[in-house]
Amino acid sequence: MNEDRMQFILAGNGPYENRGCEAIVRGTVKILREVFGDPQFICLSKFQSEEHFNKQRLMETDRGIVHLSLRGFNKNGAIKNMHKPETWRYLYRHFFNRDAKKYLIFRDMIPNLDEAAAVLSIGGDNYSLDYGVPTTFTDLDNVVLEKKRPIVIWGASVGPFDRMPDYEMYMSHHLKEVTGIYARESVTIEYLKSIGVEDNVFPVADPAFLMDAVKPEGIEEVLSIDEEAIGINLSPLMARYVTGGDLQAWAKKSASIIEDVAEKTGMPIYLIPHVTTPNSNDHAFMQKAVSLVQNNSSNMIVIPPHYNAQETKWIISRMSIFAGARTHSTIAALSTGVPTLSFAYSIKAQGINRDLFGHTDYCLGPKYLDKGEISSSVDSMLYDKEKIEKELKDILPNARRSALSAGNKLKEVIGVN
């Protein structure tokens, strides 16, 4: 990297197959270029394989971004090299030496810390219990702080941790130590205040509000987008909250939802994937759900999985109404002025909606995710479509300013004139 250009490390993200992870990167890069001129970026993300990492690295379209990988436990590599003494040292450090393990995981990042203006811990909701105890991310904070570099939890929702009281106490202490928490919604801010974390917390909007929507080249030749249509995003992740983890039961329920919305509205349905990673694939799940629809028709179209975050945002922007499970699919809709129904399983969707609209009327929690509730809500939003569009038109400039304010706040924190 060019030493004359400011560098930022964007750490803790997932791969671009999660369009939300890509949207956070694109929005963040746009913010920091607006504020800092022409910085360069190191993206340190978690990949499922070396092949997966190399694919993203080679397909990156932004020349200012270099990709590195978080180094998790390599089971296959360890088995293959069991005869080597260094393998046994690696296994000991990984399983029995807590401090050594964190340096193993972040070993590709550490040589770049001295030159970094700041490390931004990105990912949206890593600091929660939604995906287990977030040890990797608290380790990230500790590694950066030990190296005396600024660490900012960037454009995130945080918590809650109250179902693990001892861990909540630990997080209360830990979160006070990070340089800054740039919280993307007010529910997070209120929760952090309730556990005594307040002085280093700043309100911002999600950086994805600033990501540009880009029309896919040649899309007219392969896909006709009917703008009088309903866009829907359903994820396999929702099975955890709706059917106790029974994926087949959630697929059947999803099929009934899709069918009911199509029948009640009489409008085409576009099923739009937003995460297509091997272990959580919206496209495969929605194909399965559509195959279970009894009265399937050509008006139910599953969008192919090869569009990137900006292209997917453009497709979502063409919808008349959008209803989505993935948080960043709903941000793509909201930020382009599309009336949006959020399937809310955590604080993030509720907080984002409350901050935008002053209420959560356009959110449905897991217990309301059945065909009657969803089709009724979609129908109601169609009736109020013009009113909601006007609300969004009035609201969005402030949301974009709020997202951009994160860059200005960062400038103050790191002491750049």
N, C-alpha and C positions, 0 to 999 in steps of 0.2 A: 504493500500500500504506500501511497505517497505521503511522506511524513509531514509535508507542509499543509495537508488538509486535515481538518478535525475528524476524529474517528469516534463512532459510537458502537457499542456492542448491544445487540438486540438478542436477549437470551431467554431460553425456556419455552420457545414456541414449538408447535407441532409442524408437520409438513404441509406443503401447499395443497395436497389433496383435501385437507381441511380448508375450505375457502375462507372461513373465518380467520384462520391463522395467516393466510396470505393477505386478507383485507387489513388486518392489524399492521402487518409490515408495510403495505403500500401506503396506508394512511399515515403511519408514523414517519416514513421517509418523506412524504409530502410536507408534514408539519416541520420536521427538522431542517429541510431544505429552505423552507420559507423563513425560518428564524436564523439559521446558522450559515446560509449561503450554499456551499457545495461540499458537505461532509461526505465521508465514506462510512460504510456500514459493514459490520461483521454480524451475520445472523447465526447464532448458535442454537440449533434446534434438535429435537429428538426424532430419530428415524428408526424404522424397524429392521433395517439392514444396510450394509454398505452400498448395495446396489440401489436401494431407495434413495440414499443420500446422494450418490453420484448422479442419479437422474435429475434431482432437483438442482444440484450444483451446475450441471451442464445446460439445463433448460432455462436458467435465470435470464430474464430479459433486461434487467437493470444493471448496467455496468458498474454502478456504485456499490453493489452488494456482493460480498463474498460470503459463502456458506461454510460453516463448520458444524461438526456433529457432537452432541452429548455422547459420552462413552459409557453405555450401560454394560452390564455383565454379558460377556460373549460366551455363552454356553458351548456352542459348537467349537469355537476356537480353543477353549480350555480343554475339552475332551481330546481334540486333535493333538494338543501339545502337552499332555499330562506327563510325558517323560522329561520335560524341561524344568529345571529348578525355578526359573522365573515365573512359570505358570503357578507353582505352589505359593510363591511369594504374592502373586496377584490374587489368588484365591483367599489367602489369609487377610490381605488388606481389604478385600471386598466384603468378606463376611464377618470379620472379627475386629477390624480396626476402623471405627467410625470416622475419625479424622482423615485417615488415609483414603478412605473410600470417596469422600467428597472431592479430593484432589484428583483421583482417578477419573471421576465422571467429568470434571471440568478441565481436564489437562490440555485440551486443544484451545481453550479460552485463555488460560493463565498467562502464556507468553505475550498476549496482546493487551493485558491490563494496564501496563505502565503507560502506554500510548493512548489509552481510551479516555475521552473527556468524561464519560459516564457509562455505566451499564444500566440498560433499561430491561427490567424483567417483564416480558410481554407474554401474552397468552390468554388474557381476558379473565379467566376464572381459575387459574392454577392454585391460588391461595384460598382453597375451600376444601370441604370434605366430599365434594361431588365425585372425585376420582380416587379417593383414598387420602391418607394423611400426606400432606404436601412436603415431605422431607427433602426431596430434590431441590425444591425452590427455597426453602429456608437454608439449605446448604449453599445454594448459589449466593444468597445474601451474605452469609458468613464468610465465604471465600473472598468476595469482593471487599467486604468491610475489613477483613484481615490484611488485605493488600492496600488499604487506605484509599479506595476509590469510591466515588459516589454510586449508590445503588438505588434506583427508583422503581417501585412497582407501578407500572405504566398503564394508564387507561383501563383499570381493572375493577372487577367486583371482588370483594374479600369476605370470607366467612360464609355463614356463621359456623362457629365451632362449639356451640353450646351443648351438643349431645356428647361431647367429650370434655367435661369440666376441667380436668387436669391439663389437657392439651390447650384448651382455651386460655388458661392462665399462662402457659408457656408462650402462646402466640401473642398475648397482650404485651408481654415483656419484649419478645422478639421484634414485633412490628414497630415498637417505639424506637428501636435502634437503627432501622433503615433510614436512608437519607430523605426519602419522600414516598408518599403513597398518593398517586394521582387517581382518585376514585371516579369511576365513570357514571355512578348513579348515587342518589341520596340515601337509599336503603343501606348501602355499604357504609356511608358516612355515619349514619345514625348507629349502626351496629358497632362500628369501631369506637365511637364515642362512649357507648355503653360499657365497653371493656377497657376504657381509659386511654385509648389511642386517639389523639386529637391534634397535637401540635404540629405533626408532620403530614397531615392529611389535607389535600386540596381537591376541590371539585372540578372535574373536566367532563367532556363528552368522549365517547368511544372514538378512537382515531379513525375507525372505519367509516364514520360519517363523511370523511374527507376523501375517501378513495373514489377515483373517477370510474364511471360506468363506460365501458368500451364495447361498441357493437362488434360482434364476431364477424370476421371477414368472410363474405360469401354465405352468410347464414340463410339468405333467401333461397339458395339453391338446395338446401338440405332440410330446412325447417320453416314452416310458415307459422308466424306468430300472430294469433288472433288477439287483438287488443281488447276485445270484449270477452275476456276470459278470467277464470279464477286460477291463481297460482297457489299451489300447496306444497309445503315441505314437511315430510314425515320422516322421523329418524328411528332406527332400531334402538337407540339409547332410551327412548321414551318407554320402552317395555319395562324398564326398571321401576318406573314411577306409576304406570297405568295398570300393568298386569302382573306385578310382582316378579318381573324378569322373564315371564313366559312369552318368548318372541313369537311363537305361532299364534297364541291368543291375541297378541297385539297386531299381528298381520291381518287376522280376521276382522278385528275391530276397525283397523285402518281401511280395509276394503269396504266395510259398511259405511264409514265416514265419507269416503270418496264417492261412493254410489249415491248416498243421500244428498250430498252437496250438488252433484250433477243433476239429480232429479228435481230438487227443490228450486235450483236457480235456472235450469235449462241452458246453462252456459258451458263452453268447453273448459276442461280441467287440464292444466299443465302441472305435472308433478316434477318439481325442480330439486335435484340433489344439491346439497351444499357440503357434505363430507363424503368422500369416497375412499377412505383408507381401508386396508384389508380387514381390520378388526371392527369397523363401524361404517358400513357402506349404505348411504341413503338410497343410491340408485338401485342396488340389488334388492333392498328391502321394499322399495315402492313398486318395482317390477313384480315382486312376489305378491304384494297387496293387490295390484291391478289384476293379476291372474286369478285372484279369488273373488273378484267382483262378478256377481251373477249376471247382471245385464251390462256386460262390457260393451263399449262402443268406440268408434274412431275418435270420439270427442274426449277421450282420456289419453293424454300423451305424456309419456315419461321422457323428459329431456335427457339427451345423452350425457355421459359423465366427463367428457373431455374439455368442457369449457372452464377457463380459469376464473378467478374471483371477479375480475373486472367485467368479463364477458357474462358471467352468471348474473352479476348485478344489472347489466343492461337488459337481460331477458326478464328478470324480475320487475324491472322498471316499466315494462310494457304491459304488465297485468292490470286489470281493472281493480281487483282486490287480491291481497295476498294473505295466506294463513300459514304460519311456520313454526316448527319446533326448534330448529337451530337458531340460536340468538343472532348470529351474524347474517342469517338469511333474512330475519326480520329487520335488522339494521339496514341491509341493502334496500329493502322495500321502503322503510320509513324515510331514509335519507334521499330517496328519489321521489318522495311525495305520494307513495301508494298507500291507501288505507290498509292497515295491517292488523290482523288478529294474531296475537302471540300465544303459543302454547307454553305456559310458564310453569316450569318445574323447580325453579330456584329464584333467589332474590333478584337476579340480574334483569330478567324480563320485566318483573314488576317495577323495579326501580327506574329502568329506562323509560317505561311508559308513564310512570307517575311524573317524572321530570319533564317529559315532553308535553303531556296533556293535562297534568294536574289530577289524574285519576288512573285507575287500572281497569276501566270498563272494557278495554279491548284486549284483555288478558283472560285466558282460561286455564285454571289449575288442573292437575291430573285427574281429579275426581269428576271434572266436567267434560273430559275428552271422550264423548260418545257422539253418535251421529246426530241425535236430536239437538243437543246443545250447540254443536259446531255449525250445523246447517242453519239453525236459527240465528246465531251470531253473524254468520256470513250474510244472511238475508237482511238482517238489520243494518249491517254496514253498507250493503249495496243501496239500501234506501237512503242512508245518510251520506252517501259517497261524496257529493259535492261539498257538504259541510265539513267532512273530515279532510278533504283535499285542501280546503281553504285554511283549516287549522294548521295543517302541516306547512303550507306555504308561509304562514305567519311565523311558525315556530322554528323552521329549519335554519334561517340565518343565525339565530342565537346559538343553536346547537353546533353549527360549524365554527362559530367564534369560540365557543367553549372548548371544542376539540383543539383548536389552534392555540388556545391559551396555555396548554400543557407545554408547548415549546418555549413560550416566554417565561413561564415559571421555572423551567429547567435552566434557562439562561441565567436567571437570578441565582439559582442554587449552586451552579458550578462556577459562578463568578466571571462570566464572559461579558465584556462590554458590548 
